[in-house]
Amino acid sequence: KAGVTQTPRYLIKTRGQQVTLSCSPISGHRSVSWYQQTPGQGLQFLFEYFSETQRNKGNFPGRFSGRQFSNSRSEMNVSTLELGDSALYLCASSLGQGAGNTEAFFGQGTRLTVV
Amino acid sequence: QKEVEQDPGPLSVPEGAIVSLNCTYSNSAFQYFMWYRQYSRKGPELLMYTYSSGNKEDGRFTAQVDKSSKYISLFIRDSQPSDSATYLCAMTHLTGRRALTFGSGTRLQVQP
């Protein structure tokens, strides 16, 4: 069974640019969550999508947005990049309903460097 | 104060030792508790998943949850150098914002 796939693995962007990250969840999983991981703040929740709808949102500015497609694949977009956005962005896949929402499986992450 | 507290380590042990990793939390609504292992430059890998209080064992790993004390533990028996990684506790509930709240992670080094 294929795991969670995130692309690309590495990105280098310039301050002010925008970036789009992609996540393909485990087959049959309908929930995709995004997390930001930095040495100083650890893993922080960005948002969750379930059946193409944003179901939950963390405390990040509006520059961070996402969407989910009918096949459950998800994209995350960050506009007007800042140096502080440099981080490992992780996608987590789960069933999405009831207790099954809590068992989350992570991808390898996309390491974004903003210069 | 963070909702989940975890000693960052590093924790260094000899091969074969029993390792104890712990987290404390303040939100009594947390019901589901997880332990993840993360190797350098990799995504977190789910190791153990428990609901409410009690113990769960899987091979060399045992997870314990004490909701009355708001304290969770992960024990690793017969530790191996390949267990050297950062261990993250995570927890959540089914009401409100359904997101995982993570500890900061404990870096474990198992010396051969």
gemmi code that builds the backbone of each chain (N, CA, C; Angstrom):
import gemmi

chains = {
    "A": [
        ("LYS", (0.852, -1.186, 0.000), (0.000, 0.000, 0.000), (0.885, 1.233, 0.000)),
        ("ALA", (0.685, 2.105, -0.976), (1.535, 3.288, -1.081), (1.251, 4.216, 0.094)),
        ("GLY", (2.326, 4.909, 0.535), (2.183, 5.855, 1.632), (1.790, 7.223, 1.125)),
        ("VAL", (2.023, 8.213, 1.963), (1.719, 9.596, 1.618), (2.871, 10.141, 0.779)),
        ("THR", (2.539, 10.722, -0.340), (3.562, 11.246, -1.245), (3.493, 12.757, -1.317)),
        ("GLN", (4.619, 13.388, -1.046), (4.702, 14.845, -1.136), (5.716, 15.234, -2.201)),
        ("THR", (5.334, 16.220, -3.002), (6.244, 16.749, -4.012), (6.186, 18.271, -4.030)),
        ("PRO", (7.295, 18.927, -4.342), (8.628, 18.338, -4.463), (9.234, 18.074, -3.079)),
        ("ARG", (10.365, 17.444, -3.005), (11.020, 17.203, -1.718), (11.761, 18.446, -1.228)),
        ("TYR", (12.314, 19.184, -2.137), (13.081, 20.382, -1.779), (12.708, 21.532, -2.709)),
        ("LEU", (12.695, 22.730, -2.134), (12.391, 23.938, -2.904), (13.228, 25.089, -2.355)),
        ("ILE", (13.735, 25.900, -3.252), (14.375, 27.153, -2.860), (13.645, 28.273, -3.588)),
        ("LYS", (13.136, 29.220, -2.810), (12.388, 30.337, -3.382), (12.954, 31.640, -2.841)),
        ("THR", (12.643, 32.698, -3.579), (13.077, 34.038, -3.175), (11.959, 34.730, -2.413)),
        ("ARG", (12.340, 35.531, -1.460), (11.365, 36.306, -0.682), (10.420, 37.065, -1.622)),
        ("GLY", (9.135, 37.009, -1.317), (8.137, 37.682, -2.139), (7.470, 36.781, -3.166)),
        ("GLN", (8.111, 35.676, -3.494), (7.511, 34.744, -4.450), (6.399, 33.941, -3.784)),
        ("GLN", (5.721, 33.138, -4.584), (4.740, 32.216, -4.031), (5.165, 30.787, -4.367)),
        ("VAL", (4.585, 29.830, -3.638), (4.961, 28.435, -3.835), (3.738, 27.545, -3.645)),
        ("THR", (3.718, 26.441, -4.375), (2.647, 25.446, -4.247), (3.260, 24.090, -3.970)),
        ("LEU", (2.767, 23.456, -2.909), (3.231, 22.131, -2.517), (2.094, 21.141, -2.726)),
        ("SER", (2.458, 19.897, -3.037), (1.442, 18.901, -3.353), (1.531, 17.702, -2.418)),
        ("CYS", (0.384, 17.094, -2.159), (0.315, 15.930, -1.281), (-0.712, 14.939, -1.824)),
        ("SER", (-0.291, 13.685, -1.992), (-1.213, 12.606, -2.368), (-1.367, 11.683, -1.175)),
        ("PRO", (-2.586, 11.579, -0.610), (-2.772, 10.774, 0.599), (-2.795, 9.284, 0.303)),
        ("ILE", (-2.841, 8.494, 1.359), (-2.993, 7.049, 1.237), (-4.348, 6.763, 0.593)),
        ("SER", (-4.375, 5.788, -0.281), (-5.614, 5.431, -0.960), (-6.719, 5.121, 0.047)),
        ("GLY", (-7.879, 5.751, -0.156), (-9.001, 5.547, 0.752), (-9.087, 6.571, 1.872)),
        ("HIS", (-8.027, 7.319, 2.084), (-8.050, 8.374, 3.103), (-8.643, 9.642, 2.495)),
        ("ARG", (-9.558, 10.266, 3.250), (-10.225, 11.445, 2.721), (-9.798, 12.729, 3.418)),
        ("SER", (-9.027, 12.590, 4.479), (-8.572, 13.780, 5.212), (-7.094, 14.021, 4.960)),
        ("VAL", (-6.772, 15.260, 4.667), (-5.381, 15.673, 4.512), (-5.148, 16.886, 5.406)),
        ("SER", (-4.145, 16.791, 6.244), (-3.764, 17.913, 7.113), (-2.363, 18.362, 6.754)),
        ("TRP", (-2.111, 19.627, 6.962), (-0.788, 20.193, 6.694), (-0.206, 20.743, 7.989)),
        ("TYR", (1.092, 20.517, 8.161), (1.808, 20.993, 9.335), (3.101, 21.671, 8.880)),
        ("GLN", (3.522, 22.649, 9.672), (4.806, 23.297, 9.464), (5.736, 22.872, 10.601)),
        ("GLN", (6.945, 22.452, 10.271), (7.895, 22.062, 11.297), (9.150, 22.931, 11.217)),
        ("THR", (9.453, 23.618, 12.301), (10.665, 24.433, 12.404), (11.388, 24.078, 13.688)),
        ("PRO", (12.694, 24.311, 13.752), (13.445, 23.990, 14.977), (12.914, 24.754, 16.198)),
        ("GLY", (12.471, 25.968, 15.995), (12.047, 26.774, 17.134), (10.632, 26.494, 17.605)),
        ("GLN", (9.721, 26.238, 16.692), (8.294, 26.067, 17.025), (7.817, 24.634, 16.960)),
        ("GLY", (8.633, 23.733, 16.464), (8.207, 22.349, 16.351), (7.159, 22.186, 15.264)),
        ("LEU", (6.291, 21.210, 15.456), (5.224, 20.914, 14.480), (3.991, 21.724, 14.823)),
        ("GLN", (3.541, 22.528, 13.876), (2.355, 23.344, 14.087), (1.332, 23.085, 12.990)),
        ("PHE", (0.099, 22.990, 13.386), (-1.005, 22.675, 12.492), (-1.366, 23.875, 11.633)),
        ("LEU", (-1.450, 23.639, 10.323), (-1.850, 24.696, 9.389), (-3.341, 24.618, 9.085)),
        ("PHE", (-3.766, 23.539, 8.479), (-5.190, 23.329, 8.173), (-5.432, 21.877, 7.796)),
        ("GLU", (-6.730, 21.541, 7.768), (-7.168, 20.198, 7.402), (-8.246, 20.292, 6.339)),
        ("TYR", (-8.179, 19.418, 5.365), (-9.200, 19.301, 4.348), (-9.822, 17.920, 4.389)),
        ("PHE", (-11.136, 17.910, 4.208), (-11.894, 16.655, 4.184), (-12.968, 16.794, 3.130)),
        ("SER", (-12.997, 15.863, 2.205), (-13.982, 15.911, 1.113), (-14.036, 17.285, 0.453)),
        ("GLU", (-12.868, 17.792, 0.103), (-12.702, 19.033, -0.661), (-13.060, 20.289, 0.115)),
        ("THR", (-13.306, 20.174, 1.420), (-13.681, 21.327, 2.236), (-12.674, 21.517, 3.357)),
        ("GLN", (-12.333, 22.771, 3.621), (-11.457, 23.031, 4.755), (-12.268, 22.851, 6.026)),
        ("ARG", (-11.841, 21.923, 6.861), (-12.616, 21.589, 8.056), (-12.046, 22.252, 9.303)),
        ("ASN", (-10.746, 22.453, 9.310), (-10.099, 23.061, 10.464), (-8.958, 23.945, 9.989)),
        ("LYS", (-8.650, 24.962, 10.805), (-7.600, 25.879, 10.427), (-6.791, 26.252, 11.655)),
        ("GLY", (-5.487, 26.323, 11.511), (-4.600, 26.733, 12.597), (-4.400, 28.231, 12.604)),
        ("ASN", (-3.466, 28.685, 13.410), (-3.239, 30.115, 13.587), (-2.129, 30.624, 12.686)),
        ("PHE", (-2.353, 30.561, 11.404), (-1.389, 31.059, 10.439), (-2.042, 32.163, 9.619)),
        ("PRO", (-1.226, 33.088, 9.076), (-1.813, 34.190, 8.289), (-2.446, 33.704, 6.996)),
        ("GLY", (-3.244, 34.574, 6.404), (-3.975, 34.227, 5.196), (-3.090, 33.936, 3.997)),
        ("ARG", (-1.793, 34.227, 4.108), (-0.869, 33.907, 2.997), (-0.782, 32.388, 2.780)),
        ("PHE", (-1.152, 31.653, 3.800), (-1.144, 30.193, 3.726), (-2.549, 29.728, 3.363)),
        ("SER", (-2.649, 29.005, 2.281), (-3.959, 28.518, 1.848), (-3.805, 27.122, 1.269)),
        ("GLY", (-4.919, 26.477, 1.074), (-4.851, 25.136, 0.514), (-6.122, 24.792, -0.214)),
        ("ARG", (-6.114, 23.612, -0.782), (-7.321, 23.085, -1.404), (-7.166, 21.581, -1.521)),
        ("GLN", (-8.332, 20.960, -1.738), (-8.330, 19.508, -1.909), (-9.170, 19.177, -3.128)),
        ("PHE", (-8.720, 18.215, -3.876), (-9.410, 17.816, -5.105), (-10.301, 16.596, -4.841)),
        ("SER", (-11.114, 16.262, -5.829), (-12.082, 15.171, -5.658), (-11.394, 13.823, -5.432)),
        ("ASN", (-10.142, 13.697, -5.829), (-9.426, 12.428, -5.598), (-8.658, 12.459, -4.272)),
        ("SER", (-8.941, 13.451, -3.442), (-8.356, 13.655, -2.103), (-6.950, 14.241, -2.121)),
        ("ARG", (-6.340, 14.357, -3.271), (-5.047, 15.027, -3.342), (-5.195, 16.473, -2.889)),
        ("SER", (-4.163, 16.984, -2.270), (-4.249, 18.336, -1.719), (-3.038, 19.159, -2.145)),
        ("GLU", (-3.257, 20.431, -2.249), (-2.182, 21.378, -2.495), (-2.193, 22.451, -1.423)),
        ("MET", (-1.011, 22.939, -1.121), (-0.879, 24.045, -0.178), (-0.124, 25.161, -0.886)),
        ("ASN", (-0.597, 26.376, -0.712), (0.016, 27.524, -1.357), (0.459, 28.538, -0.311)),
        ("VAL", (1.634, 29.080, -0.505), (2.094, 30.173, 0.348), (2.442, 31.340, -0.572)),
        ("SER", (1.788, 32.467, -0.359), (2.048, 33.643, -1.190), (2.960, 34.614, -0.445)),
        ("THR", (3.587, 35.497, -1.200), (4.451, 36.537, -0.632), (5.370, 35.950, 0.441)),
        ("LEU", (6.215, 35.055, -0.001), (7.075, 34.320, 0.925), (7.953, 35.239, 1.758)),
        ("GLU", (8.112, 34.852, 3.024), (8.997, 35.555, 3.955), (10.092, 34.589, 4.392)),
        ("LEU", (11.205, 35.155, 4.877), (12.313, 34.308, 5.309), (11.861, 33.320, 6.379)),
        ("GLY", (10.954, 33.747, 7.242), (10.463, 32.910, 8.331), (9.595, 31.746, 7.883)),
        ("ASP", (9.268, 31.713, 6.595), (8.475, 30.590, 6.084), (9.354, 29.384, 5.770)),
        ("SER", (10.664, 29.543, 5.870), (11.567, 28.412, 5.652), (11.273, 27.344, 6.701)),
        ("ALA", (10.962, 26.141, 6.242), (10.532, 25.085, 7.155), (10.370, 23.789, 6.388)),
        ("LEU", (10.112, 22.734, 7.154), (9.695, 21.465, 6.566), (8.171, 21.435, 6.619)),
        ("TYR", (7.538, 21.317, 5.469), (6.079, 21.261, 5.406), (5.649, 19.814, 5.240)),
        ("LEU", (4.850, 19.377, 6.189), (4.445, 17.980, 6.255), (2.955, 17.840, 5.992)),
        ("CYS", (2.629, 16.803, 5.271), (1.245, 16.473, 4.983), (0.922, 15.180, 5.728)),
        ("ALA", (-0.251, 15.124, 6.339), (-0.691, 13.932, 7.049), (-2.009, 13.459, 6.474)),
        ("SER", (-2.135, 12.166, 6.328), (-3.308, 11.549, 5.732), (-4.020, 10.713, 6.792)),
        ("SER", (-5.353, 10.781, 6.821), (-6.115, 9.929, 7.734), (-7.470, 9.623, 7.132)),
        ("LEU", (-8.191, 8.681, 7.730), (-9.499, 8.310, 7.212), (-10.448, 9.492, 7.222)),
        ("GLY", (-10.403, 10.251, 8.332), (-11.152, 11.497, 8.360), (-12.489, 11.448, 9.055)),
        ("GLN", (-12.949, 10.271, 9.433), (-14.252, 10.200, 10.077), (-14.143, 9.511, 11.420)),
        ("GLY", (-14.819, 10.083, 12.423), (-14.813, 9.500, 13.760), (-13.409, 9.352, 14.305)),
        ("ALA", (-13.184, 8.281, 15.044), (-11.875, 8.061, 15.655), (-10.806, 7.856, 14.595)),
        ("GLY", (-11.232, 7.468, 13.410), (-10.255, 7.242, 12.346), (-9.547, 8.484, 11.904)),
        ("ASN", (-10.083, 9.626, 12.322), (-9.413, 10.855, 11.950), (-8.130, 11.057, 12.722)),
        ("THR", (-7.984, 10.383, 13.831), (-6.879, 10.677, 14.717), (-5.618, 9.901, 14.367)),
        ("GLU", (-5.724, 8.799, 13.653), (-4.543, 8.023, 13.294), (-4.006, 8.600, 11.988)),
        ("ALA", (-2.983, 9.419, 12.117), (-2.503, 10.171, 10.967), (-1.140, 9.676, 10.530)),
        ("PHE", (-0.968, 9.579, 9.223), (0.262, 9.092, 8.634), (0.884, 10.228, 7.816)),
        ("PHE", (2.162, 10.463, 8.036), (2.838, 11.591, 7.432), (3.636, 11.215, 6.195)),
        ("GLY", (3.766, 12.179, 5.300), (4.675, 12.059, 4.177), (6.081, 12.452, 4.587)),
        ("GLN", (6.991, 12.448, 3.627), (8.384, 12.772, 3.900), (8.619, 14.271, 4.032)),
        ("GLY", (7.658, 15.043, 3.570), (7.774, 16.487, 3.726), (8.404, 17.170, 2.532)),
        ("THR", (8.148, 18.461, 2.434), (8.808, 19.330, 1.464), (9.624, 20.344, 2.257)),
        ("ARG", (10.899, 20.370, 2.000), (11.753, 21.343, 2.705), (11.844, 22.610, 1.871)),
        ("LEU", (11.256, 23.663, 2.389), (11.222, 24.957, 1.699), (12.262, 25.885, 2.316)),
        ("THR", (13.105, 26.427, 1.467), (14.077, 27.425, 1.901), (13.768, 28.722, 1.178)),
        ("VAL", (13.580, 29.789, 1.936), (13.315, 31.105, 1.355), (14.569, 31.963, 1.539)),
        ("VAL", (15.064, 32.489, 0.421), (16.305, 33.285, 0.472), (16.044, 34.731, 0.049)),
    ],
    "B": [
        ("GLN", (2.406, 28.859, 28.626), (2.714, 27.439, 28.834), (2.168, 26.621, 27.670)),
        ("LYS", (3.011, 25.708, 27.149), (2.574, 24.875, 26.041), (1.576, 23.836, 26.522)),
        ("GLU", (0.683, 23.442, 25.597), (-0.307, 22.414, 25.948), (0.350, 21.068, 26.190)),
        ("VAL", (1.439, 20.781, 25.480), (2.147, 19.512, 25.611), (3.622, 19.804, 25.876)),
        ("GLU", (4.135, 19.240, 26.943), (5.531, 19.445, 27.315), (6.312, 18.147, 27.152)),
        ("GLN", (7.492, 18.269, 26.554), (8.324, 17.094, 26.321), (9.780, 17.519, 26.456)),
        ("ASP", (10.541, 16.756, 27.211), (11.960, 17.056, 27.414), (12.691, 16.871, 26.088)),
        ("PRO", (13.406, 17.891, 25.618), (14.054, 17.784, 24.303), (15.276, 16.873, 24.262)),
        ("GLY", (15.825, 16.515, 25.442), (17.020, 15.682, 25.458), (18.229, 16.507, 25.062)),
        ("PRO", (19.293, 15.918, 24.485), (19.301, 14.532, 24.012), (19.427, 13.530, 25.152)),
        ("LEU", (18.880, 12.351, 24.898), (18.949, 11.245, 25.818), (19.876, 10.209, 25.196)),
        ("SER", (20.966, 9.902, 25.893), (21.946, 8.956, 25.374), (21.955, 7.712, 26.245)),
        ("VAL", (21.788, 6.548, 25.618), (21.750, 5.286, 26.352), (22.621, 4.259, 25.643)),
        ("PRO", (23.098, 3.243, 26.355), (23.843, 2.172, 25.674), (22.889, 1.189, 25.010)),
        ("GLU", (23.360, 0.532, 23.991), (22.574, -0.485, 23.298), (22.075, -1.532, 24.295)),
        ("GLY", (20.807, -1.910, 24.148), (20.218, -2.907, 25.030), (19.491, -2.314, 26.225)),
        ("ALA", (19.641, -1.026, 26.467), (18.988, -0.390, 27.611), (17.483, -0.236, 27.377)),
        ("ILE", (16.758, -0.059, 28.475), (15.335, 0.286, 28.397), (15.242, 1.819, 28.402)),
        ("VAL", (14.522, 2.325, 27.423), (14.379, 3.774, 27.281), (12.978, 4.183, 27.718)),
        ("SER", (12.908, 5.266, 28.457), (11.617, 5.825, 28.874), (11.505, 7.254, 28.366)),
        ("LEU", (10.479, 7.496, 27.577), (10.213, 8.829, 27.027), (8.847, 9.281, 27.547)),
        ("ASN", (8.742, 10.570, 27.870), (7.530, 11.032, 28.540), (7.036, 12.367, 27.999)),
        ("CYS", (5.738, 12.566, 28.158), (5.116, 13.856, 27.850), (4.071, 14.151, 28.908)),
        ("THR", (3.922, 15.416, 29.241), (2.818, 15.853, 30.077), (1.972, 16.819, 29.271)),
        ("TYR", (0.695, 16.920, 29.633), (-0.193, 17.802, 28.882), (-1.162, 18.472, 29.831)),
        ("SER", (-1.762, 19.546, 29.357), (-2.651, 20.318, 30.228), (-4.120, 20.242, 29.812)),
        ("ASN", (-4.404, 19.866, 28.589), (-5.778, 19.851, 28.083), (-6.448, 18.518, 28.403)),
        ("SER", (-7.384, 18.527, 29.331), (-8.030, 17.284, 29.761), (-8.953, 16.709, 28.685)),
        ("ALA", (-9.205, 17.455, 27.610), (-10.064, 16.958, 26.533), (-9.334, 15.975, 25.609)),
        ("PHE", (-8.018, 15.924, 25.678), (-7.280, 14.999, 24.820), (-7.685, 13.564, 25.149)),
        ("GLN", (-7.974, 12.798, 24.097), (-8.407, 11.415, 24.286), (-7.538, 10.425, 23.516)),
        ("TYR", (-6.920, 10.895, 22.444), (-6.143, 10.014, 21.583), (-4.683, 10.435, 21.659)),
        ("PHE", (-3.827, 9.440, 21.836), (-2.421, 9.733, 22.083), (-1.555, 8.910, 21.146)),
        ("MET", (-0.571, 9.567, 20.568), (0.284, 8.920, 19.590), (1.751, 9.174, 19.888)),
        ("TRP", (2.569, 8.260, 19.462), (4.011, 8.467, 19.456), (4.510, 8.309, 18.026)),
        ("TYR", (5.319, 9.264, 17.623), (5.928, 9.229, 16.309), (7.449, 9.193, 16.463)),
        ("ARG", (8.092, 8.551, 15.492), (9.547, 8.542, 15.417), (9.926, 9.304, 14.154)),
        ("GLN", (10.897, 10.184, 14.294), (11.327, 10.969, 13.134), (12.848, 10.905, 13.007)),
        ("TYR", (13.285, 10.352, 11.887), (14.700, 10.356, 11.567), (15.035, 11.683, 10.894)),
        ("SER", (16.317, 12.023, 10.914), (16.759, 13.294, 10.356), (16.337, 13.418, 8.900)),
        ("ARG", (15.722, 14.540, 8.573), (15.317, 14.853, 7.205), (14.237, 13.919, 6.650)),
        ("LYS", (13.483, 13.289, 7.558), (12.372, 12.428, 7.154), (11.095, 12.917, 7.809)),
        ("GLY", (9.963, 12.405, 7.335), (8.700, 12.716, 7.974), (8.485, 11.838, 9.197)),
        ("PRO", (7.622, 12.249, 10.127), (7.331, 11.434, 11.314), (6.653, 10.114, 10.934)),
        ("GLU", (7.048, 9.059, 11.625), (6.507, 7.714, 11.395), (5.698, 7.309, 12.622)),
        ("LEU", (4.435, 6.940, 12.420), (3.571, 6.571, 13.530), (4.032, 5.252, 14.152)),
        ("LEU", (4.321, 5.288, 15.464), (4.776, 4.088, 16.185), (3.650, 3.458, 16.996)),
        ("MET", (2.969, 4.278, 17.789), (1.950, 3.764, 18.710), (0.773, 4.721, 18.721)),
        ("TYR", (-0.399, 4.141, 18.907), (-1.642, 4.909, 18.913), (-2.518, 4.326, 20.001)),
        ("THR", (-2.901, 5.141, 20.980), (-3.725, 4.642, 22.081), (-4.888, 5.579, 22.326)),
        ("TYR", (-5.945, 4.992, 22.845), (-7.140, 5.762, 23.179), (-7.354, 5.727, 24.692)),
        ("SER", (-7.523, 6.884, 25.288), (-7.798, 7.042, 26.717), (-6.674, 6.431, 27.548)),
        ("SER", (-6.955, 6.029, 28.776), (-5.914, 5.544, 29.675), (-5.623, 4.067, 29.438)),
        ("GLY", (-4.427, 3.639, 29.882), (-4.077, 2.235, 29.764), (-2.755, 2.027, 29.075)),
        ("ASN", (-2.438, 0.762, 28.850), (-1.178, 0.374, 28.213), (-1.446, -0.275, 26.864)),
        ("LYS", (-0.455, -0.140, 25.979), (-0.518, -0.845, 24.702), (0.890, -1.279, 24.350)),
        ("GLU", (1.025, -2.526, 23.941), (2.345, -3.057, 23.638), (2.410, -3.474, 22.175)),
        ("ASP", (3.558, -3.200, 21.540), (3.784, -3.620, 20.156), (5.265, -3.912, 20.011)),
        ("GLY", (5.596, -5.192, 20.063), (6.997, -5.582, 19.955), (7.818, -5.022, 21.105)),
        ("ARG", (8.839, -4.276, 20.787), (9.705, -3.715, 21.824), (9.152, -2.416, 22.413)),
        ("PHE", (8.043, -1.947, 21.905), (7.480, -0.663, 22.318), (6.240, -0.852, 23.203)),
        ("THR", (6.166, -0.076, 24.279), (4.993, -0.040, 25.140), (4.610, 1.405, 25.378)),
        ("ALA", (3.348, 1.719, 25.129), (2.833, 3.064, 25.384), (1.921, 3.012, 26.595)),
        ("GLN", (2.062, 4.001, 27.458), (1.219, 4.104, 28.649), (0.569, 5.474, 28.680)),
        ("VAL", (-0.697, 5.496, 29.065), (-1.423, 6.752, 29.205), (-2.034, 6.795, 30.590)),
        ("ASP", (-1.789, 7.864, 31.323), (-2.409, 8.089, 32.623), (-3.136, 9.422, 32.542)),
        ("LYS", (-4.433, 9.360, 32.227), (-5.180, 10.596, 32.040), (-5.374, 11.343, 33.354)),
        ("SER", (-5.422, 10.631, 34.461), (-5.615, 11.314, 35.744), (-4.431, 12.213, 36.069)),
        ("SER", (-3.244, 11.817, 35.613), (-2.037, 12.617, 35.846), (-1.666, 13.450, 34.628)),
        ("LYS", (-2.385, 13.269, 33.531), (-2.087, 13.947, 32.271), (-0.633, 13.676, 31.882)),
        ("TYR", (-0.324, 12.397, 31.765), (1.070, 11.960, 31.595), (1.062, 10.746, 30.680)),
        ("ILE", (1.899, 10.774, 29.637), (2.015, 9.613, 28.766), (3.480, 9.225, 28.635)),
        ("SER", (3.693, 7.941, 28.389), (5.059, 7.427, 28.303), (5.189, 6.461, 27.138)),
        ("LEU", (6.397, 6.375, 26.634), (6.765, 5.359, 25.655), (8.017, 4.663, 26.171)),
        ("PHE", (7.932, 3.325, 26.275), (9.078, 2.540, 26.699), (9.602, 1.751, 25.507)),
        ("ILE", (10.910, 1.752, 25.364), (11.564, 0.962, 24.320), (12.481, -0.033, 25.017)),
        ("ARG", (12.182, -1.319, 24.806), (13.031, -2.363, 25.401), (14.122, -2.750, 24.427)),
        ("ASP", (15.232, -3.246, 24.990), (16.340, -3.737, 24.159), (16.649, -2.727, 23.038)),
        ("SER", (16.953, -1.514, 23.433), (17.152, -0.444, 22.454), (18.325, -0.763, 21.521)),
        ("GLN", (18.168, -0.329, 20.271), (19.137, -0.583, 19.209), (19.644, 0.754, 18.653)),
        ("PRO", (20.845, 0.755, 18.082), (21.329, 1.989, 17.448), (20.358, 2.536, 16.402)),
        ("SER", (19.616, 1.644, 15.748), (18.642, 2.087, 14.748), (17.454, 2.822, 15.377)),
        ("ASP", (17.326, 2.760, 16.696), (16.266, 3.517, 17.380), (16.650, 4.983, 17.568)),
        ("SER", (17.891, 5.328, 17.252), (18.356, 6.711, 17.398), (17.566, 7.611, 16.454)),
        ("ALA", (16.814, 8.509, 17.037), (15.898, 9.375, 16.275), (15.287, 10.375, 17.254)),
        ("THR", (14.434, 11.225, 16.737), (13.643, 12.108, 17.593), (12.259, 11.505, 17.767)),
        ("TYR", (11.806, 11.428, 19.002), (10.504, 10.849, 19.313), (9.542, 11.967, 19.715)),
        ("LEU", (8.435, 12.000, 19.015), (7.437, 13.049, 19.218), (6.162, 12.446, 19.789)),
        ("CYS", (5.643, 13.026, 20.847), (4.315, 12.639, 21.298), (3.307, 13.578, 20.635)),
        ("ALA", (2.110, 13.071, 20.432), (1.057, 13.877, 19.820), (-0.275, 13.453, 20.411)),
        ("MET", (-1.197, 14.351, 20.459), (-2.506, 14.030, 21.030), (-3.591, 14.891, 20.406)),
        ("THR", (-4.847, 14.410, 20.528), (-5.957, 15.142, 19.957), (-7.260, 14.668, 20.595)),
        ("HIS", (-8.362, 15.279, 20.172), (-9.688, 14.888, 20.631), (-10.631, 15.028, 19.452)),
        ("LEU", (-11.876, 14.634, 19.662), (-12.824, 14.637, 18.552), (-13.758, 15.827, 18.561)),
        ("THR", (-13.538, 16.767, 19.456), (-14.374, 17.968, 19.483), (-13.501, 19.165, 19.155)),
        ("GLY", (-14.121, 20.230, 18.692), (-13.347, 21.421, 18.393), (-12.400, 21.189, 17.235)),
        ("ARG", (-11.243, 21.765, 17.345), (-10.282, 21.667, 16.246), (-9.632, 20.291, 16.260)),
        ("ARG", (-9.895, 19.516, 15.226), (-9.419, 18.127, 15.157), (-8.035, 18.116, 14.549)),
        ("ALA", (-7.074, 18.575, 15.313), (-5.700, 18.600, 14.837), (-4.812, 17.981, 15.901)),
        ("LEU", (-3.684, 17.467, 15.472), (-2.736, 16.907, 16.418), (-1.950, 18.036, 17.080)),
        ("THR", (-1.808, 17.932, 18.390), (-0.929, 18.843, 19.129), (0.299, 18.042, 19.512)),
        ("PHE", (1.455, 18.542, 19.109), (2.698, 17.800, 19.293), (3.526, 18.340, 20.444)),
        ("GLY", (4.278, 17.431, 21.064), (5.368, 17.855, 21.924), (6.533, 18.287, 21.059)),
        ("SER", (7.546, 18.850, 21.690), (8.676, 19.378, 20.931), (9.629, 18.284, 20.471)),
        ("GLY", (9.463, 17.063, 20.995), (10.310, 15.955, 20.578), (11.492, 15.733, 21.505)),
        ("THR", (11.845, 14.459, 21.710), (13.027, 14.079, 22.482), (14.002, 13.381, 21.551)),
        ("ARG", (15.231, 13.899, 21.511), (16.238, 13.262, 20.658), (16.901, 12.134, 21.430)),
        ("LEU", (16.848, 10.938, 20.878), (17.406, 9.740, 21.510), (18.627, 9.268, 20.728)),
        ("GLN", (19.684, 8.967, 21.467), (20.879, 8.394, 20.862), (21.186, 7.081, 21.564)),
        ("VAL", (21.225, 5.993, 20.813), (21.559, 4.681, 21.362), (22.970, 4.351, 20.916)),
        ("GLN", (23.859, 4.263, 21.896), (25.277, 4.035, 21.605), (25.568, 2.544, 21.462)),
        ("PRO", (26.236, 2.144, 20.359), (26.546, 0.710, 20.182), (27.616, 0.249, 21.172)),
    ],
}
model = gemmi.Model(1)
for chain_id, residues in chains.items():
    chain = gemmi.Chain(chain_id)
    for i, (resn, *xyz) in enumerate(residues, 1):
        res = gemmi.Residue()
        res.name, res.seqid = resn, gemmi.SeqId(i, " ")
        for name, pos in zip(("N", "CA", "C"), xyz):
            atom = gemmi.Atom()
            atom.name, atom.element = name, gemmi.Element(name[0])
            atom.pos, atom.b_iso = gemmi.Position(*pos), 0.0
            res.add_atom(atom)
        chain.add_residue(res)
    model.add_chain(chain)
structure = gemmi.Structure()
structure.add_model(model)
structure.setup_entities()
